[in-house]
Amino acid sequence: MKDDRLPAPPADLVPRSAVATYPTNFAAMTRTHFEAITTRGEQLMRTVLPMYLRHSRH
């Protein structure tokens, strides 16, 4: 998801530009890169999941 489309991005959001070019082979990533991509994934879920849960209740 593009950063500018997030409804309320966290202040410490790992920017998309920092992780967009990572390979899909997680075993080949450095620990720093792995932590950045997993942190961003968690941040995105915490940001957008409540929005989708609200829509699914209607």
C-alpha angles and dihedrals in degrees: 000000000000114000094233091059095058112111095218113359116202115252092242096046114158100234119242089234089062094059108021096097099048116125118247092239100096092185089064093054124100116243090252093055092044091052092048095051095044092046090052090049091052092046092051093049093049089049102046104026095076089053092054093044090055090052094048093056093061 
